[in-house]
Amino acid sequence: MAATTHTVSNQVPPLVGYDVFAADRALTEAVERHLAPELLDDARNELTELGRSAGSAQAQEWGALANEYAPKLRTHDRYGHRIDEVEFHPAYHRLLGHAVGARLTDAWDRPGGHVRRAAGFLVWTQAEAGHGCPLSMTHAAVPALRTDPVLAAEWEPRLTSSVYERELRPAAQKAGVLFGMGMTEKQGGTDVRSNTTRAEPLSTDGEYLLTGHKWFCSAPMSDGFLVLAQAPGGLTCFLLPRVLPDGTRNVFAIQRLKDKLGNRSNASSEVEFDGTWARRVGEEGRGVRTIIEMVAATRLDCVTGSAALMRQAVAQAIHHCTYRSTFGGVLIEKPLMRNVLADLALESEAATVLALRLAAAYDAGTEAEAAFLRIAVPTAKYWVTKRCTPMVGEALECLGGNGYVEESGMPRLLREAPLNSIWEGSGNVQALDVLRALQREPQALNAFLQEVGRARGADHRLDGAIKGMLTELADLNGIEARARRLVERMALVLQGSLLVRWAPPEVADAFCASRLGGDWGAAFGTLPHSLDLASIVERARPVAH
């Protein structure tokens, strides 16, 4: 074939070799806003190093390989011994090791730790999202274990370590460990109180043997798991180590790995317990209350992880349109494409600003901020994770047929996008959780209203949306059937209030006009044409630093 037919023109260079953190203005501004001045230099240095790694060709290759070569289950060794191990491509271990080394499992006692970790999680997840699952559960296990000071003293230093050790050994012999979680069973799903796994107490106080199954157990290669089981006193939380102190393997039979839509680098499994040794965490019969703080922390990671996918999608879309020419000019200068890109950028920035605001509330540690989180976390989890899939799909379309091709990386983002909406409670679970907080915890609603009220009077469309939200809250007729509608409105009001206070005027104006003022269509790219769309797109463009 003649070489002249292979002339390559009008193809976009890869988005590689850039600082993912520094190129994200919404994120860098959020970090500066929420961290104390004395912490900023160290935080910027950490996040810049992580951002450069995330944008490197090496990290992009790791992400591709970890997903191309999915985990494999090894139930037995060559001699027939049951080992129940999961084999990963080396790229997965490199991603996970880099993340642990960057302290993405260490937030609870560091000054500004939650903001720094959330920003790092948002940056590094853009390299590859699947390995974020064990990172999230390891980080989130800390508050659950703190209900038992003895267990916390033993395990917390390992959970928050910056050392990644992949081998299965007794935890006491390791400098760092990872945690998983097992709540879901075949018959129950979200209804964990219907769990059938039994816990029989041993003669030593706090020790039990578990018998039963878990339908979804993520990251089964972890060193320990928090699981729920029925003890004599009711549903109870337990710490289940993979390897017992004497070096023998705990009974942890992995039946199979799930064949999932996305998240393919991460192993999710079905496991069986049969006389499996575990230690009680908290009191018998209070399993849900014990593990609920872990669930709340992982829900925040769902928000942050979705914000990361959205940011990477919009970065890829804007980068493509900056270089791709059509009909006599580059795509980014075409009015209709500019509208699409600006709309995507708004969605991404609103998600980022909200995720970092929630992380800052964790760092504050006050009763008022804890009350705010009680409503804000499930509200944000519901809405941001719901918006991720259509937003990533639209960003993929900006690349045209090239975006539909696996090599672009966009299909992997799209397959990953629905996960966070399902994990840790799907949309209905989050909406009903908000209703429970509204009905049982008036201080939570007060804290939420105080937060959105800080922007009152700054934009008439936001003021109107707040008024409409209050009208919805005052009407209890058919409240359960209206829960999604109500929580959507609460999320948009919260995002609008944060953008009005902190985003550039053109971003806040466009968000309020479209999401709150109703001047918007049913698809992305339907913003009012009179807005400053060019400035919004330029702000979101991933410029190399």
URQUI-V162673 format. One line per field, one symbol per residue. ss: DSSP state (H for helix, E for strand, L for the rest). phi: phi as a letter, one per 20 degrees, with the letter a starting at -180 (. if undefined). psi: psi as a letter, one per 20 degrees, with the letter a starting at -180 (. if undefined). A space follows every 10 residues. Layout:
# URQUI-V162673
ss: ???
phi: ???
psi: ???
This chain:
# URQUI-V162673
ss: LLHHHHLLLL LLLLLLLLLL LLLLHHHHHH HHHHLLHHHH HHHHHHHHHH HHHHLLHHHH HHHHHHHHLL LEEEEELLLL LEEEEEELLH HHHHHHHHHH HLLLLLLLLL LLHHHHHHHH HHHHLLLLLL LHHHHHHHHH HHHHHLLLHH HHHHHHHHHL LLLLLLLLLL HHHLLLLLEE EELLLLLLLL LHHHLLLEEE ELLLLLEEEE EEEEEEEELL LLLEEEEEEE ELLEEEEEEE ELELLLLLEL LLEEEEELLL LLLLLLLEEE EEEEEEEEEE ELLLLLHHHH HHHHHHHHHH HHHHHHHHHH HHHHHHHHHH HHHLEELLEE HHHLHHHHHH HHHHHHHHHH HHHHHHHHHH HHHHLLHHHH HHHHHHHHHH HHHHHHHHHH HHHHHHHHLL HHHHLHHHLH HHHHHHHLHH HHLLLLHHHH HHHHHHHHHH LHHHHHHHHH HHHLLLLLLH HHHHHHHHHH HHHHLLLLLL LLHHHHHHHH HHHHHHHHHH HHLLHHHHHH HHHHHHLLLL LLLLLLLLLL LLHHHHHHHH LLLLL
phi: .ffffdfebl deffebmcef fffdffffff fffeefgfef fffffgffff ffffeeffff fgffffefdf gcedfcefen ffclddedfg ffffffffff femedccfde gmffffffff fffffffaef ffffffffff fgfffffcgf ffffeggffe fdddcefebg gfedebcdcd bccfcgedlf fffegdgecd feffgndbdd cqbcfccelf efebbecdbe egeofcecdd efcfgenfff fbeefaefee gclffeedcd cddbmefbdf dmefncffff efffffffff ffffffgfff ffffffffgg ffdedblnaf gfefgfffff ffffffffff ffffgfffff ffffmeffff fffgefffff fgefffffff fffffgffem fffeegffnf gfffffgfgf feflofgfff ffffgfffed cgffffffff ffffdfnebf ffgfffffff fffedefmff fefffffgff ffffffffff fceggfffff fffefdenea eecfncfgfe fefffffffe feffd
psi: pphhijppqk qpqqnqkroh ghinhhghhg ghhiqqhiig gggggghggh hhghjqhghh ggggghhhnr qppnhqaiij pphmqppqqh hghggghggg hjkjjohhjq pkhhgggggg ghghhhgphh iighgghggi hghghiinhg gghghghhhj qjppohqorp hijqhqrqqa qogprgihch miijqipqop qrhppiqrpq pbrphooqli jrhrqpqpqo rhjapqqqpo qhprhjiqpq omoogrqpnq gbkihppprp qppnkpprpq oaqqikgghg ihhggghhhh hggghghggg ghghgggggg ihhpqpljrq hiipgghhgg gggghggghh ggggghhggh hghgjrhghh gghhhhghgg gggghhiggh ghghhghhib hhhiphhhih hgghhhhigh hgqkoaghgg ghhggghhhi nhhggghghh ghiijpihph hgghhgghgh gghioipkhg hjgggghghg ghgggghghh hhrqhhgggh ghgfhhijmq airqkkqpii rmhghgghhi pmpq.
